[in-house]
Amino acid sequence: MRFLLWMSVYTGEDAIGSGEKIDSRFVWYRGDFDIKQVSLQRFLIAAERSQSRKWPRRKRELFDGALIYFSAAIRTGVNMMPTNLGLFALSLECLGNVKYGKRDAHYTFGNRQFLQYLTKRLAPLKRDEKTRAAVKDIQKRLQADIDLLNHLRNDFYGHSLLHLTKDRKELVRLLREWYRRNGATSTFANLSFQSERIRGDVQREAPALYKRGLRLNRLFIFLAIGLHAKIPFGTHDWRVLGDLRDEEQWEYGGGRITFRSGLVEPGHTAPIESEPHD
């Protein structure tokens, strides 16, 4: 069972209940996932090393909890969105407290203690003039994804804050910014997310938002076990949708629509536009 749990982390797919009749993964949105022998072997060695660490009982329980919450999130899959985003957040919260390592305090997901894993890895690259700008851009995008996950968790899982006007408007703002970061125009982003129908808008984007939680959680588990280079992702893990075909024209009702994603390559999108929001 432990091996299957780690394979779930490596692939980002449920390896424990893989024989279920209902496919909750929506793999089309993640694209292809290439398993390379060297990469997998390196991962399993790091996983085994993490299990052999002589940690205090509380720290071990927190680390195991991070894996269990992650597994629960991917086992429920897109069908439990957006509720299971809270499970991704709980996993990251556990990792943050593993990183802290002491019993005198407990940090919540909102405290973002888990970011220390990333900060440590990026520090040498930020000192290098050749990589500094790119690293800052990556860090900015990850921070924005964490902000979005935090608000989705607060509104739909943890604190149920969606009924508060202030929180609802903030979630709309973050979702619009997320769309623009991934190539959408401001007009399209503003039309796509509206305060009065935000529950339906989030449900419509369930597969894409699920990928955000999955991607963040997997990234920090890899960092927590000491792996920071060549982390495997699906070919579309960094895209909002699946296999986009830029400039493809669709016809409907006598009209033509041309789809443009604005995506240069995974992780590199059109610049964020800035304008007032409702």
C-alpha positions in Angstrom: 0.0 0.0 0.0 2.8 2.4 0.8 4.4 1.8 -2.6 1.0 2.6 -4.3 0.7 5.7 -2.3 4.1 6.9 -3.5 3.2 6.0 -7.0 0.1 8.2 -6.7 2.4 11.1 -5.8 4.8 10.4 -8.7 2.1 10.2 -11.3 -0.5 12.6 -9.8 -3.1 9.8 -10.4 -4.7 7.5 -8.0 -2.7 4.2 -7.9 -4.5 2.8 -4.9 -8.0 2.6 -6.3 -7.0 2.3 -10.0 -9.5 -0.5 -10.6 -12.6 1.7 -9.9 -15.2 1.7 -12.6 -15.7 5.5 -12.5 -12.7 7.5 -13.8 -12.5 10.6 -11.6 -9.2 11.8 -13.0 -10.2 13.6 -16.2 -6.7 12.8 -17.6 -7.5 14.6 -20.9 -6.8 17.8 -19.0 -3.4 16.7 -17.9 -2.2 15.3 -21.2 0.5 12.7 -21.6 2.7 11.6 -18.6 6.0 10.0 -19.6 7.4 7.7 -16.9 11.1 7.4 -17.3 13.0 4.6 -15.5 15.8 6.9 -14.2 13.4 9.5 -12.9 11.1 6.9 -11.2 14.1 5.1 -9.6 15.4 8.4 -8.3 12.0 9.3 -6.9 11.6 5.9 -5.1 15.0 6.2 -3.6 14.2 9.6 -2.2 10.8 8.3 -1.0 12.4 5.4 0.8 14.9 7.8 2.4 12.2 10.0 3.7 10.4 7.0 5.3 13.6 6.0 7.0 14.3 9.3 8.7 14.4 9.2 12.4 11.9 11.9 13.1 10.0 12.6 16.3 6.5 11.0 16.4 4.6 14.3 15.7 6.8 15.2 12.7 6.4 11.7 11.3 2.6 11.9 11.7 2.5 15.2 10.0 4.5 13.9 7.0 2.3 10.8 6.7 -0.7 13.0 7.0 0.5 15.1 4.1 0.6 12.0 1.9 -2.8 10.7 3.1 -4.5 14.1 2.4 -3.0 14.2 -1.0 -4.1 10.6 -1.7 -7.7 11.5 -0.5 -7.8 14.5 -2.8 -6.8 12.6 -6.0 -9.0 9.6 -5.1 -12.0 11.8 -5.1 -10.8 13.6 -8.2 -12.7 16.2 -10.2 -16.1 14.7 -9.1 -15.6 16.2 -5.6 -14.5 19.7 -6.7 -14.1 22.2 -5.3 -14.4 20.6 -1.9 -11.3 18.5 -2.2 -9.1 21.5 -2.9 -9.2 21.7 0.9 -7.5 18.3 1.1 -4.6 19.6 -1.1 -4.4 22.6 1.2 -4.3 20.4 4.3 -1.5 18.3 2.8 0.5 21.5 2.2 -0.3 22.7 5.7 1.2 19.4 7.1 4.3 19.9 5.0 4.8 23.4 6.4 4.7 22.1 10.0 7.1 19.3 9.0 9.5 22.0 7.8 9.1 24.0 11.0 9.8 20.8 13.0 9.0 22.0 16.5 6.0 21.4 18.8 5.7 25.0 20.2 3.5 26.2 17.3 1.2 25.0 14.5 1.1 26.8 11.2 -2.0 26.9 9.0 -2.1 26.8 5.3 -2.6 30.5 5.2 0.7 31.0 7.1 2.5 29.3 4.1 5.2 27.8 6.1 5.6 25.2 3.3 7.0 27.9 1.1 10.4 27.5 2.9 11.0 24.4 0.8 10.8 26.6 -2.4 12.6 29.6 -1.0 15.6 27.5 -0.1 15.9 25.9 -3.6 15.4 29.2 -5.4 17.9 31.3 -3.3 21.0 30.3 -5.4 19.2 31.0 -8.7 18.0 34.4 -7.5 21.6 35.4 -6.8 22.5 34.6 -10.4 21.9 37.5 -12.8 21.2 35.1 -15.7 18.4 33.3 -13.9 17.1 35.9 -11.5 14.3 37.4 -13.7 13.0 34.0 -14.7 13.0 32.7 -11.1 11.1 35.8 -9.8 8.5 35.2 -12.5 8.1 31.6 -11.6 7.9 32.5 -7.9 5.3 35.2 -8.6 3.1 32.7 -10.5 3.3 30.1 -7.8 2.4 32.7 -5.2 -0.6 33.7 -7.2 -1.7 30.0 -7.5 -1.3 29.6 -3.7 -3.4 32.8 -3.1 -6.1 31.3 -5.3 -6.0 27.9 -3.7 -6.2 29.6 -0.2 -9.3 31.5 -1.1 -11.0 28.6 -2.8 -10.3 26.5 0.4 -11.7 29.2 2.6 -14.8 29.7 0.5 -15.7 26.1 -0.2 -14.0 23.8 2.4 -12.6 25.4 5.5 -14.5 28.5 6.6 -17.3 28.7 4.1 -16.8 32.4 3.5 -18.5 32.6 0.2 -21.6 34.2 1.7 -19.5 37.3 2.6 -19.5 39.9 -0.1 -15.9 40.9 0.5 -14.6 37.3 0.2 -16.8 36.6 -2.8 -15.5 39.7 -4.7 -11.9 38.8 -3.8 -12.3 35.3 -5.2 -13.7 36.7 -8.4 -10.7 39.0 -8.7 -8.3 36.1 -8.2 -10.0 33.9 -10.7 -10.0 36.7 -13.3 -6.3 37.2 -12.7 -5.7 33.5 -13.1 -7.4 33.5 -16.4 -5.3 36.5 -17.6 -2.1 34.8 -16.4 -2.9 32.0 -18.8 -3.5 34.1 -21.9 -7.2 35.3 -21.6 -8.1 38.9 -22.4 -9.4 41.1 -19.6 -12.8 41.2 -21.3 -13.1 37.4 -21.5 -11.8 37.0 -17.9 -14.4 39.5 -16.6 -17.2 37.8 -18.5 -16.1 34.3 -17.3 -16.3 35.1 -13.6 -19.2 37.1 -12.0 -19.9 37.5 -8.3 -23.6 36.6 -8.6 -22.9 33.2 -10.2 -19.5 32.4 -8.8 -20.5 28.9 -7.6 -21.4 27.8 -11.1 -18.3 29.5 -12.5 -16.0 27.6 -10.2 -17.8 24.3 -11.0 -17.4 25.0 -14.7 -13.6 25.4 -14.2 -13.4 22.3 -11.8 -10.9 20.3 -14.0 -8.6 23.3 -14.4 -8.7 24.3 -10.8 -8.2 20.7 -9.7 -5.0 20.7 -11.7 -3.8 23.8 -9.8 -4.2 22.1 -6.4 -2.7 18.9 -7.7 0.3 20.6 -9.3 1.1 22.7 -6.2 0.7 19.7 -3.8 2.9 17.4 -5.9 5.6 20.1 -6.3 6.0 20.6 -2.6 6.0 16.9 -1.8 8.8 16.4 -4.2 10.7 19.3 -2.6 10.0 17.9 0.8 11.7 14.6 0.0 14.7 16.5 -1.5 13.9 16.4 -5.2 13.9 19.8 -7.0 15.2 19.0 -10.5 13.3 17.4 -13.4 10.1 16.9 -11.5 7.7 15.1 -13.9 4.5 16.8 -14.9 1.8 16.0 -17.5 2.2 17.8 -20.8 -0.8 20.0 -20.0 -0.4 20.4 -16.2 0.6 24.0 -16.6 -2.3 24.9 -18.9 -5.8 25.9 -18.0 -7.4 23.5 -20.4 -6.1 20.4 -22.2 -4.8 20.2 -25.8 -5.4 23.7 -27.1 -5.1 24.3 -30.9 -4.4 27.9 -31.4 -6.0 29.7 -34.3 -8.5 26.8 -34.8 -11.8 28.1 -36.1 -15.2 26.7 -34.9 -18.5 27.5 -36.5 -21.7 27.9 -34.6 -25.1 29.5 -35.5 -23.7 30.9 -38.6 -20.8 32.6 -36.9 -17.1 31.7 -36.6 -15.0 31.7 -33.4 -11.2 31.6 -33.4 -9.6 30.2 -30.2 -6.3 31.7 -29.1 -4.8 30.5 -25.8 -2.0 33.1 -25.6 0.2 30.2 -24.5 3.8 30.1 -25.8 4.7 27.0 -24.0 3.6 25.4 -20.7 4.4 27.9 -17.9 4.9 30.8 -20.2 1.9 32.9 -21.0 0.8 36.3 -22.1 1.6 39.1 -19.6 -0.9 39.9 -16.9 -3.1 42.9 -17.8 -4.1 45.3 -15.1 -7.5 47.0 -14.8 -10.1 47.7 -12.1 -12.5 44.9 -11.1 -16.0 44.8 -9.8 
